[in-house]
Amino acid sequence: GTRVSYGATWTTPVDSILAVVNMGYGDGLSRQLSNRGSFFHKGREVPIRGRVCMDRCIIDVTGLPDVVAGDEVTFFGDDGLIRKDASDIADLYGTIDYEIYCGINERVPRMRVD
């Protein structure tokens, strides 16, 4: 297999398709989500693989035939098919949802939805 990210904390078990997400701990994505957290792509969970880096993280999109470069993924919120709340993420590392909200910094665009 291929070792992934800094420290090689995860190795692909088989031929895998990995994608780079332009979000890391510099944006508020906790390093505690390394090899534990996930994003969503069109209603399907895609796990974070390896360590969360400052500006990026790696997700495993193996088995998702409709993934193309430039696709959006959802960290929390609603992707139209599935909803994941900040409290779901907070539960992964024993904190509260407000810490998740406050951790997302100004580098991440906001969109107001009425």
C-alpha positions in Angstrom: 0.0 0.0 0.0 0.8 3.7 -0.2 1.5 5.7 3.0 -0.5 8.9 3.3 0.2 12.3 4.7 2.8 13.5 7.3 4.0 10.8 9.5 2.5 8.1 7.3 -0.2 7.4 9.8 -2.4 5.6 7.3 -1.5 3.1 4.5 -3.8 2.2 1.7 -4.9 -1.4 2.1 -5.5 -1.8 -1.7 -5.5 0.3 -4.8 -7.3 3.4 -3.6 -8.5 6.7 -5.0 -7.7 9.6 -2.8 -8.7 13.2 -3.1 -7.2 16.4 -1.7 -9.5 18.8 0.2 -8.4 22.4 0.5 -9.2 22.6 4.2 -6.9 21.9 7.1 -6.1 22.9 10.7 -5.3 26.4 9.4 -9.0 26.7 8.6 -10.2 25.2 11.8 -10.3 21.5 10.9 -8.9 19.8 14.1 -5.9 17.6 13.8 -7.8 15.3 16.1 -9.9 14.3 13.1 -6.9 12.7 11.4 -7.9 9.2 10.5 -11.2 9.7 12.4 -13.3 12.4 10.7 -15.1 12.5 7.4 -16.7 14.6 4.8 -19.7 13.9 2.6 -19.9 13.7 -1.2 -23.4 13.5 -2.7 -24.8 11.8 0.4 -21.9 9.3 0.9 -19.4 9.5 3.7 -15.8 9.8 2.7 -13.2 9.3 5.5 -10.2 11.5 6.2 -7.0 9.5 5.7 -3.7 10.4 7.3 -3.0 13.5 9.3 -4.9 16.7 8.8 -2.3 19.2 7.4 -2.3 23.0 7.8 -4.0 23.8 4.5 -5.3 20.4 3.3 -6.4 16.9 4.1 -6.8 13.7 2.2 -10.1 11.8 1.8 -10.6 8.3 0.5 -13.1 8.3 -2.4 -12.5 4.7 -3.4 -15.7 3.2 -4.7 -17.3 6.6 -5.6 -17.4 6.4 -9.5 -19.0 9.9 -9.9 -16.2 11.9 -8.2 -14.4 14.4 -10.4 -11.8 17.1 -9.7 -13.5 20.2 -8.4 -16.4 18.5 -6.7 -17.6 19.9 -3.5 -17.6 18.0 -0.2 -19.4 18.8 3.0 -17.7 18.9 6.4 -20.9 19.7 8.3 -24.3 20.9 7.3 -26.5 19.6 4.6 -25.3 18.3 1.2 -28.8 17.8 -0.1 -28.9 14.1 0.8 -27.4 13.9 4.2 -27.1 16.2 7.2 -24.2 16.2 9.7 -24.3 18.7 12.6 -21.3 20.3 14.3 -22.3 18.3 17.4 -21.7 15.1 15.5 -18.1 16.2 14.9 -17.6 17.5 18.4 -18.6 14.0 19.8 -15.6 12.5 17.9 -13.2 14.3 20.2 -15.1 15.1 23.3 -15.9 18.8 22.9 -19.0 20.9 22.2 -20.4 22.1 18.9 -19.6 25.8 19.7 -15.9 24.9 19.7 -16.4 23.6 16.1 -18.2 26.7 15.0 -15.6 29.1 16.6 -12.7 27.1 15.3 -13.7 27.7 11.6 -11.7 30.8 10.8 -12.1 33.7 8.3 -10.3 31.8 5.5 -13.4 29.7 5.1 -16.1 31.5 3.0 -19.5 31.9 4.6 -22.8 31.9 2.9 -26.0 33.2 4.4 -29.0 31.1 3.6 -32.4 32.5 4.5 
